[in-house]
Amino acid sequence: MGTDVSYFMIEMLTEGMNMTLSKLPYKGTRDFFPSDKRVQNYLFEKMHFVAQLFGYEPYDGPLLEEVDLYRAKSGEELINEQIYSFIDRGEREVAIRPEMTPTLARMVAQINREAPRPIRWYAIPNLMRYERPQKGRLREHWQFNVDIFGGKENLAEFEVFQLAITLLTSFGANDSHFEILVNHRKLVDHLFKQKMHLADDVALKLCKLLDRFKKLPEAAFLEQLALFQFSKEQESLFLTYIKLDSFEKLQKFLDQHHIDATVWDFKTFSQMAHNFNLQSYLRYDPTIVRGLDYYTGIVFEIFDKHPENRRALCGGGAYDRLLEIFGEQALPGVGFGLGDVTLKDFLNAHGLLPDLSKPSNHVLLTFQTEAGMNATMRLAQLLREKGVRVITGLEALKMNKVFPLAEKRGAKCVSILGDQELSSNQVALKNLMTGKQVSFALNDLGAIYKFIME
Ligand code: HAM
């Protein structure tokens, strides 16, 4: 009934206004035609595989959450500019999830007391953010989320680095294609508040400016920096800090300014990078602070090294106190989100995406006369029972149509069943990759299976 009414209303509207509806999806979202879905499935399959390699368990949550969940810790930008929210019929302020971490924290808070540590979970949710659609940025994206709670400091961080690296290398990427840029929230906090003597709100504003460093032209960045009206000493310390672009330079800076392990145990961190053999992937970047407010420890972004696609395909960090908003004791967590849009751009930029423009089927079974129909359908059924991906021509196909159809449907093999084959109870099979063609007795299922699958 409801549907009838809405169709009726749409008809009235469109007739009245003499217009047709757009065939395009809502701005910043995508329709996934089969060829697009194949690519997305390819990305997701690797995500599932790698997460499970590391013992992470899948979880999921609702598409809608109360806005307060994000208000608590996600930060002003998300709440003021990016969230899709509405008041529901029960007067609740509800949002379409713009990120997964608050949902995850809410769920972990429910089982926190009884769950064995560490808790290793992953998900691939779709998220919506009201952003200006552009390369690498849409309003709906899917995001591979990997998080570990209650893991030992540093070890947990390095595990998620390793997991992210394993995922990207599983696509054929290596350290010439991407790098993990790291920083530490406590270091930034200490520097701004203790060394530059900034009040909390000014430190936060400076953090927000730093977060935009890579997006702003240098002149615009300096112009905005000037608005802080820093003293010579403050400015000089800040400008020295943002030029630290290696672990070595950072170590010198920390020593010079007597910033010890209570702020960031950087020595242990860099020693572990060495032990895990990850130095070639990790780089210190003072401008990584992350836009989300809940991070309290390591923060990182995986950056594409391709000169035409210098952008983050993944962002994450450590957060100590997210469970506290649910009245639970603090439980340290660390994790990341890696987006499907940016991952696809990354793989495309480096030529690492296989050709998935066609489906992939093992065999197209065709018959050339109606008399061959039943035998073909029976053979299709028997092969499917053995796990062969079979498509059939649903009508008698002339020979000149068979091979173009097999090509379009991405079939590796094709079968022919014409009068000649039928009279001898045989079927002809051709492997389109090798060109090899063999005739088999129609009931010799084992041999047919072997020919198709070898
Ligand atoms: P985020 O940096 O907001 O972090 O997003 C992580 C990644 O998601 C980005 O690096 C990008 O690849 C992708 N992404 C974000 N927004 C968009 C968009 N509008 N269009 C396309 N891709 C996008 C978080 O969301 C954290 N909750 C991640 C996290 C998990 N931290 C700890 N655990």
Boltz pocket constraint, residues with backbone or C-beta under 6 A from the ligand:
constraints:
  - pocket:
      binder: B
      contacts: [[A, 98], [A, 99], [A, 100], [A, 101], [A, 129], [A, 131], [A, 136], [A, 137], [A, 138], [A, 139], [A, 140], [A, 141], [A, 142], [A, 143], [A, 145], [A, 146], [A, 147], [A, 292], [A, 312], [A, 313], [A, 314], [A, 315], [A, 316], [A, 317], [A, 334], [A, 335], [A, 336], [A, 337], [A, 338], [A, 339], [A, 340], [A, 341], [A, 342], [A, 343]]
      max_distance: 6.0
